[in-house]
Amino acid sequence: MIGRPSLLALTAAVAAASAIANGVSAASPTDAGIEASQTRLGVAIDHDLDSRDRAAAQRNRALDLREQATRAAEARLKADLDARQQANAAAAQPQSRSNNRAEEQTDQFDDLARIYQAMKPAQAAVVFERLDLYVQMKVAQKMRERSTAMILGAMTPKGAAALSMALARRGAVSSPPPRQIAARP
């Protein structure tokens, strides 16, 4: 009876061969994981993850830029505040009565500037033009540029030109007109 193997022995041999084949396939790397991600669903998921990563990186860059801009603005504000505090400290020291008078005049010019800015430009120009050129200049320097421009626009051309020249010189109230040399025939 050697010629015919038993069914039990054949089943045991096939089971052993199957176990060995499963062990070998489990031990060797396969492309099963790569093939799974190559499906449409896998590609879509990979694409979504990449786009989310890019969007997150872009948001992080934007936040970093905002943070840098905020820090720079804070530094500028702090420097400006320090400069103003130093200027106020220097101005607070009583030097003489002339400083007090200058401060009173400065306050007066500030008040006048606020008054003229509150008025309608056409009405302000009529009154403004009758002021001394020095006062016009000091008040115009204290006013916002837009308000000054609107009042200048409502003034007569001669008055607007005189004030513009005074503002351009910054402090020179009036100067004699330039001499004209007569041409000799």
C-alpha positions in Angstrom: 0.0 0.0 0.0 2.8 2.2 -0.6 1.6 3.4 -3.9 -1.4 5.2 -2.7 -0.9 8.1 -0.2 -3.6 8.7 2.3 -5.9 11.7 2.1 -4.8 12.9 5.5 -1.1 12.9 4.5 -2.0 14.9 1.3 -4.0 17.4 3.3 -1.1 17.8 5.8 1.4 18.4 2.9 -0.8 21.0 1.2 -1.4 22.8 4.5 2.4 22.9 5.2 3.1 24.3 1.7 0.3 26.9 2.2 1.8 27.9 5.5 5.2 28.3 4.0 3.8 30.4 1.1 1.9 32.7 3.4 5.0 33.2 5.6 7.1 34.1 2.5 4.5 36.5 1.2 4.1 38.1 4.6 7.8 38.6 5.0 8.4 40.1 1.5 7.3 43.7 0.8 4.5 44.0 -1.6 3.0 46.9 -3.5 -0.4 46.3 -2.0 -0.2 49.6 0.0 0.9 51.6 -3.0 -1.7 50.1 -5.2 -4.4 51.0 -2.7 -3.4 54.7 -2.7 -3.4 54.7 -6.5 -7.1 54.4 -6.7 -9.2 57.4 -7.5 -10.2 57.7 -3.9 -6.6 57.5 -2.8 -5.5 60.1 -5.3 -8.4 62.4 -4.2 -7.4 62.0 -0.5 -3.8 62.7 -1.3 -4.8 65.8 -3.3 -7.0 67.1 -0.5 -4.2 66.6 2.1 -1.7 68.4 -0.1 -4.1 71.3 -0.7 -4.8 71.6 3.0 -1.1 71.5 3.8 -0.5 74.3 1.3 -3.4 76.4 2.7 -2.1 75.9 6.2 1.4 76.9 5.2 0.0 80.0 3.4 -2.0 81.0 6.5 1.1 80.5 8.7 3.1 82.8 6.4 0.3 85.4 6.4 0.2 85.3 10.2 4.0 85.6 10.5 3.9 88.7 8.2 1.1 90.2 10.3 3.0 89.5 13.5 6.1 91.2 12.0 4.1 94.2 10.9 2.5 94.5 14.3 5.9 94.3 16.0 7.2 97.0 13.6 4.2 99.2 14.3 4.6 98.8 18.0 8.3 99.7 17.8 7.4 102.9 15.8 4.7 103.8 18.2 7.0 103.3 21.1 9.7 105.4 19.6 7.2 108.1 18.7 5.8 108.0 22.3 9.3 108.2 23.7 10.2 111.2 21.5 7.0 113.0 22.5 7.6 112.3 26.2 11.1 113.7 25.8 9.8 116.7 24.0 7.1 117.2 26.6 9.7 116.9 29.4 11.9 119.4 27.7 9.0 121.8 27.1 7.8 121.3 30.7 10.9 122.8 32.1 10.2 126.5 32.7 13.0 128.4 31.0 11.6 131.9 30.8 8.5 134.0 30.4 9.0 134.1 26.7 8.5 130.3 26.6 5.1 130.8 28.4 4.1 133.5 25.9 5.2 131.2 23.0 3.1 128.4 24.4 0.1 130.7 24.8 0.4 131.8 21.2 0.8 128.2 20.1 -2.4 127.4 22.1 -4.1 130.4 20.5 -3.1 129.2 17.0 -4.4 125.7 17.8 -7.7 127.2 18.9 -7.9 129.4 15.8 -7.0 126.4 13.6 -9.9 124.4 15.1 -12.3 127.2 14.6 -11.4 127.8 11.0 -11.6 124.1 10.3 -15.1 123.9 11.7 -16.3 126.8 9.4 -17.3 126.4 5.8 -14.3 127.1 3.6 -16.0 130.0 1.7 -16.9 131.8 4.9 -13.6 131.0 6.6 -11.7 132.3 3.6 -13.3 135.8 3.8 -12.3 136.2 7.4 -9.0 134.4 7.1 -7.8 136.6 4.3 -8.2 139.7 6.5 -5.8 138.4 9.1 -2.2 139.3 9.3 0.0 137.1 7.0 2.0 135.9 10.0 -1.2 134.8 11.8 -2.5 133.2 8.6 0.6 131.2 8.2 0.7 130.0 11.8 -2.9 129.0 11.8 -2.6 127.3 8.4 0.4 125.3 9.7 -1.8 124.0 12.6 -4.7 123.1 10.3 -5.2 119.8 8.5 -3.9 119.9 4.9 -7.3 119.3 3.4 -8.9 122.2 5.4 -6.1 124.5 4.4 -6.5 123.6 0.8 -10.2 124.2 0.8 -9.8 127.6 2.4 -6.9 128.5 0.0 -9.3 127.5 -2.9 -11.9 129.9 -1.6 -9.5 132.8 -1.1 -8.7 135.4 -3.7 -5.8 134.5 -6.0 -3.6 137.3 -4.5 -4.3 136.2 -0.9 -3.8 132.5 -1.7 -0.5 133.2 -3.4 0.8 135.3 -0.5 -0.1 132.7 2.0 1.3 129.9 -0.1 4.6 131.8 -0.4 4.7 132.4 3.3 4.0 128.7 4.0 6.8 127.8 1.5 9.3 130.0 3.3 8.1 128.7 6.7 8.6 131.7 8.9 9.3 134.5 6.6 6.3 136.8 6.9 7.0 139.1 4.0 9.9 139.9 1.9 10.4 142.8 -0.4 9.5 142.0 -4.0 12.5 141.1 -6.2 13.9 144.1 -8.0 13.2 144.3 -11.6 15.9 145.6 -13.7 14.6 147.8 -16.5 15.8 146.7 -19.9 17.7 149.5 -21.6 16.8 150.2 -25.2 
